[in-house]
Amino acid sequence: MTTDASRAAACTPAALQHLIRTGDGPRLLDVRTSGEFRTSHIPGAHNVPLDTLREHRMELRQHLDEDVVLVCRSGARAAQAEAALAEAGLPGLRVLDGGMLAWEASGAPVDRGPARWELERQVRLVAGSIVLVTGVVGFFVPGVHLIGTAIGAGLTFAALSNTCALGMMLAKLPYNRGPRTDVRTVIASLRDRPVL
């Protein structure tokens, strides 16, 4: 079975650092939420959250070539972005192997902003809190524990499908959104570097 993550070509942090140092650096599209991007990102990266990328992929496609590396926290959302852009007629994009976690672990340069909780940590807090509360309340109110069972089933599905409905809902909160990404501004900055 081929998954989105296995379909996209990977670019290691070391290879990307080498390309950037030699001046042959590809365009970097960071598909995390604006809030995540503001917390830390690779210098020179353009922030196009995954939902925005999916919505405007045809417009973006006109200003991109195959010299693009997609970035997210761990690689999963970047692989989804690669699939969306491939559907729009731009195959062959690369995904940063291991995402920002691997980039930072390699000691590569990072532009930092105000610290905030990562989306994955927020998912663990919300899911764990729901399971804990419904487990305790379940001692007094029969059947309430089934809510925790549903959360567990949802997390299992999230792991198997490499998607997370709870994460997508949390990403829409103002805390995670940050300033709205203006696609016209991103496209204008992509135009500054013409497609080869």
Secondary structure per residue as TSV (DSSP state, phi and psi in degrees):
chain	resnum	aa	ss	phi	psi
A	1	M	-	360.0	127.5
A	2	T	-	-92.4	127.4
A	3	T	-	-103.0	165.2
A	4	D	H	-58.6	-40.8
A	5	A	H	-65.7	-35.4
A	6	S	H	-80.4	-18.9
A	7	R	H	-77.8	-36.1
A	8	A	S	-76.5	140.3
A	9	A	E	-70.9	140.6
A	10	A	E	-99.3	150.5
A	11	C	E	-126.6	118.8
A	12	T	-	-72.6	156.5
A	13	P	H	-56.6	-39.6
A	14	A	H	-64.3	-42.8
A	15	A	H	-64.9	-41.3
A	16	L	H	-65.9	-41.9
A	17	Q	H	-60.1	-41.5
A	18	H	H	-61.6	-45.6
A	19	L	H	-61.8	-40.4
A	20	I	H	-67.6	-44.0
A	21	R	H	-62.7	-35.9
A	22	T	T	-85.1	-1.1
A	23	G	T	84.9	3.8
A	24	D	-	-101.6	23.3
A	25	G	-	-61.9	136.0
A	26	P	-	-75.2	170.6
A	27	R	E	-70.7	141.2
A	28	L	E	-113.1	119.9
A	29	L	E	-110.6	114.7
A	30	D	E	-95.1	117.1
A	31	V	-	-99.5	14.1
A	32	R	S	-75.6	172.8
A	33	T	-	-64.5	159.6
A	34	S	H	-59.8	-37.3
A	35	G	H	-62.6	-44.5
A	36	E	H	-63.1	-42.3
A	37	F	H	-61.7	-42.7
A	38	R	H	-63.8	-31.1
A	39	T	H	-67.1	-45.8
A	40	S	E	-163.5	139.5
A	41	H	E	-157.0	164.0
A	42	I	-	-73.1	131.7
A	43	P	T	-54.1	133.2
A	44	G	T	88.3	-3.8
A	45	A	-	-74.2	149.8
A	46	H	E	-102.8	132.4
A	47	N	E	-92.3	117.3
A	48	V	-	-133.9	90.9
A	49	P	-	-51.5	149.2
A	50	L	H	-51.9	-45.4
A	51	D	H	-61.5	-42.0
A	52	T	H	-65.5	-41.7
A	53	L	H	-60.9	-45.4
A	54	R	H	-60.9	-42.2
A	55	E	H	-68.1	-36.0
A	56	H	T	-113.8	24.5
A	57	R	H	-61.9	-33.5
A	58	M	H	-68.1	-40.9
A	59	E	H	-65.0	-44.7
A	60	L	H	-64.7	-38.8
A	61	R	H	-57.3	-34.2
A	62	Q	T	-67.4	-17.6
A	63	H	T	-116.4	13.3
A	64	L	-	-123.0	155.0
A	65	D	-	-122.7	-166.0
A	66	E	S	-81.0	-1.8
A	67	D	-	-88.8	63.1
A	68	V	E	-134.0	138.3
A	69	V	E	-117.7	128.2
A	70	L	E	-94.3	138.0
A	71	V	E	-128.9	139.9
A	72	C	-	-146.3	-160.3
A	73	R	S	-68.1	-50.1
A	74	S	S	-127.4	-12.0
A	75	G	S	119.6	-18.0
A	76	A	H	-68.7	-50.3
A	77	R	H	-67.5	-34.2
A	78	A	H	-63.9	-37.7
A	79	A	H	-65.7	-36.8
A	80	Q	H	-66.4	-38.9
A	81	A	H	-65.0	-39.9
A	82	E	H	-60.8	-42.7
A	83	A	H	-64.2	-40.8
A	84	A	H	-64.7	-42.1
A	85	L	H	-72.1	-31.7
A	86	A	H	-64.6	-40.1
A	87	E	H	-62.5	-29.9
A	88	A	T	-83.1	0.6
A	89	G	T	100.3	20.0
A	90	L	-	-125.2	77.3
A	91	P	-	-81.3	168.7
A	92	G	-	84.9	11.8
A	93	L	-	-73.8	158.2
A	94	R	E	-107.8	155.2
A	95	V	E	-116.7	134.5
A	96	L	E	-65.1	114.8
A	97	D	T	-63.2	117.0
A	98	G	T	85.5	-4.0
A	99	G	H	59.9	-155.3
A	100	M	H	-63.9	-28.5
A	101	L	H	-59.8	-47.8
A	102	A	H	-69.6	-38.4
A	103	W	H	-59.9	-48.7
A	104	E	H	-67.9	-38.8
A	105	A	H	-63.1	-28.0
A	106	S	T	-79.1	-5.8
A	107	G	T	81.8	14.2
A	108	A	-	-70.5	158.4
A	109	P	-	-67.1	143.6
A	110	V	-	-138.6	134.9
A	111	D	E	-86.8	125.4
A	112	R	E	-111.4	145.7
A	113	G	-	-124.0	-158.0
A	114	P	S	-64.0	137.6
A	115	A	-	-70.6	143.9
A	116	R	-	-154.0	163.0
A	117	W	-	-69.7	138.4
A	118	E	-	-70.7	155.8
A	119	L	H	-58.0	-42.0
A	120	E	H	-61.7	-39.7
A	121	R	H	-65.9	-38.2
A	122	Q	H	-63.5	-40.8
A	123	V	H	-61.0	-45.1
A	124	R	H	-61.8	-39.9
A	125	L	H	-64.6	-49.5
A	126	V	H	-65.6	-48.8
A	127	A	H	-63.0	-46.3
A	128	G	H	-62.0	-40.3
A	129	S	H	-64.1	-42.6
A	130	I	H	-63.2	-45.4
A	131	V	H	-62.6	-44.6
A	132	L	H	-61.3	-50.6
A	133	V	H	-64.4	-46.2
A	134	T	H	-68.7	-29.4
A	135	G	H	-66.5	-43.5
A	136	V	H	-69.4	-47.7
A	137	V	H	-63.8	-29.7
A	138	G	T	-60.7	-22.9
A	139	F	T	-66.7	-27.7
A	140	F	T	-106.2	-28.2
A	141	V	S	-122.9	106.8
A	142	P	T	-59.1	138.7
A	143	G	T	92.5	-18.1
A	144	V	T	-65.1	-30.0
A	145	H	H	-60.8	-19.6
A	146	L	H	-66.2	-23.6
A	147	I	H	-63.4	-43.0
A	148	G	H	-63.1	-36.4
A	149	T	H	-64.0	-40.2
A	150	A	H	-64.6	-39.4
A	151	I	H	-63.2	-43.4
A	152	G	H	-60.2	-42.1
A	153	A	H	-63.8	-40.5
A	154	G	H	-63.5	-41.2
A	155	L	H	-67.8	-36.5
A	156	T	H	-63.6	-45.5
A	157	F	H	-61.8	-40.2
A	158	A	H	-59.6	-41.9
A	159	A	H	-67.5	-43.0
A	160	L	H	-69.4	-36.2
A	161	S	H	-94.4	-7.4
A	162	N	T	60.2	32.5
A	163	T	-	-132.9	164.2
A	164	C	-	-148.4	106.3
A	165	A	H	-61.8	-40.8
A	166	L	H	-63.4	-42.6
A	167	G	H	-61.8	-40.8
A	168	M	H	-64.8	-37.7
A	169	M	H	-68.4	-44.1
A	170	L	H	-64.3	-31.9
A	171	A	H	-63.9	-21.7
A	172	K	T	-84.3	-9.2
A	173	L	S	-68.4	147.0
A	174	P	H	-54.9	-34.2
A	175	Y	H	-57.5	-38.1
A	176	N	H	-91.3	-24.7
A	177	R	H	-73.5	-40.8
A	178	G	-	62.1	-160.0
A	179	P	S	-67.6	142.4
A	180	R	-	-66.1	136.9
A	181	T	-	-74.6	125.4
A	182	D	-	-93.7	107.7
A	183	V	H	-60.0	-35.3
A	184	R	H	-62.2	-38.6
A	185	T	H	-66.4	-42.3
A	186	V	H	-62.6	-45.0
A	187	I	H	-62.8	-40.1
A	188	A	H	-62.0	-40.9
A	189	S	H	-70.8	-30.1
A	190	L	H	-69.8	-32.9
A	191	R	H	-65.6	-27.7
A	192	D	T	-59.7	-23.7
A	193	R	S	-118.5	97.9
A	194	P	-	-61.5	148.2
A	195	V	-	-66.2	131.5
A	196	L	-	-80.4	360.0
